[in-house]
């Protein structure tokens, strides 16, 4: 293995770590959010109004949809996207820069 391949493996490993961190962050937020919802009496209303997937349905029935994602979700999504890009770039670097056996 040459230095460039090792660098490619390192970039892939960093990408995997970033993906794991972002998924862990999303799950931690989800658990915290679920605990908050358990203590509120209007769980159904909060589920529909704080979930961006329901925005088209809420607009159709005349309600006010959620306008933006929470900031922590944006950071986790960006971290996950960068992690995926690192894994792809590292994998391509390892594949392209491999030593070819002489014939």
C-alpha beads as a LAMMPS data file, in Angstrom:
LAMMPS data file: protein, C-alpha beads

103 atoms
102 bonds

1 atom types
1 bond types

-500.0 500.0 xlo xhi
-500.0 500.0 ylo yhi
-500.0 500.0 zlo zhi

Masses

1 110.0

Atoms # bond

1 1 1 0.000 0.000 0.000
2 1 1 1.229 3.454 -0.792
3 1 1 0.623 6.642 1.149
4 1 1 -2.246 7.758 -1.045
5 1 1 -4.122 4.514 -0.452
6 1 1 -3.572 4.829 3.283
7 1 1 -4.910 8.383 3.056
8 1 1 -7.963 7.028 1.194
9 1 1 -8.604 4.458 3.934
10 1 1 -8.215 7.171 6.563
11 1 1 -10.723 9.441 4.791
12 1 1 -13.172 6.501 4.551
13 1 1 -12.753 5.769 8.260
14 1 1 -13.389 9.414 9.146
15 1 1 -16.502 9.312 6.960
16 1 1 -17.804 6.226 8.768
17 1 1 -17.207 7.898 12.132
18 1 1 -19.103 11.008 10.975
19 1 1 -22.028 8.876 9.804
20 1 1 -22.162 7.035 13.138
21 1 1 -22.014 10.323 15.075
22 1 1 -24.825 11.853 13.019
23 1 1 -27.070 8.800 13.385
24 1 1 -26.398 8.742 17.127
25 1 1 -27.244 12.442 17.339
26 1 1 -30.526 11.924 15.481
27 1 1 -31.499 9.037 17.752
28 1 1 -30.610 10.998 20.889
29 1 1 -32.777 13.899 19.748
30 1 1 -35.617 11.524 18.862
31 1 1 -35.523 9.929 22.328
32 1 1 -35.499 13.330 23.992
33 1 1 -38.349 14.508 21.791
34 1 1 -40.401 11.374 22.532
35 1 1 -39.954 11.911 26.272
36 1 1 -41.180 15.478 25.926
37 1 1 -44.198 14.324 23.941
38 1 1 -45.161 11.779 26.613
39 1 1 -45.588 14.567 29.149
40 1 1 -47.811 16.754 27.007
41 1 1 -51.546 16.156 26.811
42 1 1 -51.811 16.972 23.095
43 1 1 -49.449 14.342 21.667
44 1 1 -51.450 13.892 18.470
45 1 1 -51.481 17.598 17.672
46 1 1 -47.733 17.924 18.284
47 1 1 -47.041 14.831 16.160
48 1 1 -48.826 16.324 13.180
49 1 1 -47.654 19.923 13.549
50 1 1 -43.975 19.196 14.400
51 1 1 -43.361 16.685 11.630
52 1 1 -42.339 18.166 8.251
53 1 1 -43.515 15.052 6.393
54 1 1 -47.112 16.035 7.147
55 1 1 -46.787 19.564 5.698
56 1 1 -48.758 18.879 2.465
57 1 1 -51.620 17.282 4.409
58 1 1 -51.666 20.088 6.970
59 1 1 -51.700 22.728 4.204
60 1 1 -54.558 20.924 2.465
61 1 1 -56.716 21.066 5.589
62 1 1 -55.826 24.711 6.252
63 1 1 -53.420 24.274 9.150
64 1 1 -50.052 25.886 9.676
65 1 1 -47.252 23.478 8.755
66 1 1 -43.824 23.339 10.322
67 1 1 -41.728 25.883 8.481
68 1 1 -38.187 24.706 9.167
69 1 1 -36.301 21.786 10.629
70 1 1 -34.815 22.156 14.096
71 1 1 -31.178 23.315 14.017
72 1 1 -29.809 20.091 15.501
73 1 1 -31.381 18.056 12.691
74 1 1 -29.714 20.278 10.091
75 1 1 -26.315 19.765 11.696
76 1 1 -26.819 16.003 11.865
77 1 1 -27.923 15.839 8.237
78 1 1 -24.937 17.916 7.103
79 1 1 -22.604 15.715 9.160
80 1 1 -24.121 12.593 7.652
81 1 1 -23.830 13.989 4.118
82 1 1 -20.167 14.905 4.634
83 1 1 -19.545 11.441 6.092
84 1 1 -21.092 9.747 3.068
85 1 1 -19.017 11.943 0.746
86 1 1 -15.837 11.026 2.658
87 1 1 -16.617 7.317 2.435
88 1 1 -17.198 7.577 -1.315
89 1 1 -14.106 9.710 -1.955
90 1 1 -11.929 7.482 0.224
91 1 1 -13.197 4.348 -1.506
92 1 1 -12.566 5.831 -4.932
93 1 1 -9.060 6.908 -3.868
94 1 1 -8.246 3.418 -2.576
95 1 1 -9.571 1.791 -5.743
96 1 1 -7.914 4.162 -8.215
97 1 1 -4.556 4.367 -6.437
98 1 1 -4.025 0.655 -5.889
99 1 1 -0.791 -0.902 -7.120
100 1 1 -1.082 -2.911 -10.266
101 1 1 0.803 -6.169 -10.504
102 1 1 3.341 -6.291 -13.326
103 1 1 2.727 -8.952 -15.962

Bonds

1 1 1 2
2 1 2 3
3 1 3 4
4 1 4 5
5 1 5 6
6 1 6 7
7 1 7 8
8 1 8 9
9 1 9 10
10 1 10 11
11 1 11 12
12 1 12 13
13 1 13 14
14 1 14 15
15 1 15 16
16 1 16 17
17 1 17 18
18 1 18 19
19 1 19 20
20 1 20 21
21 1 21 22
22 1 22 23
23 1 23 24
24 1 24 25
25 1 25 26
26 1 26 27
27 1 27 28
28 1 28 29
29 1 29 30
30 1 30 31
31 1 31 32
32 1 32 33
33 1 33 34
34 1 34 35
35 1 35 36
36 1 36 37
37 1 37 38
38 1 38 39
39 1 39 40
40 1 40 41
41 1 41 42
42 1 42 43
43 1 43 44
44 1 44 45
45 1 45 46
46 1 46 47
47 1 47 48
48 1 48 49
49 1 49 50
50 1 50 51
51 1 51 52
52 1 52 53
53 1 53 54
54 1 54 55
55 1 55 56
56 1 56 57
57 1 57 58
58 1 58 59
59 1 59 60
60 1 60 61
61 1 61 62
62 1 62 63
63 1 63 64
64 1 64 65
65 1 65 66
66 1 66 67
67 1 67 68
68 1 68 69
69 1 69 70
70 1 70 71
71 1 71 72
72 1 72 73
73 1 73 74
74 1 74 75
75 1 75 76
76 1 76 77
77 1 77 78
78 1 78 79
79 1 79 80
80 1 80 81
81 1 81 82
82 1 82 83
83 1 83 84
84 1 84 85
85 1 85 86
86 1 86 87
87 1 87 88
88 1 88 89
89 1 89 90
90 1 90 91
91 1 91 92
92 1 92 93
93 1 93 94
94 1 94 95
95 1 95 96
96 1 96 97
97 1 97 98
98 1 98 99
99 1 99 100
100 1 100 101
101 1 101 102
102 1 102 103
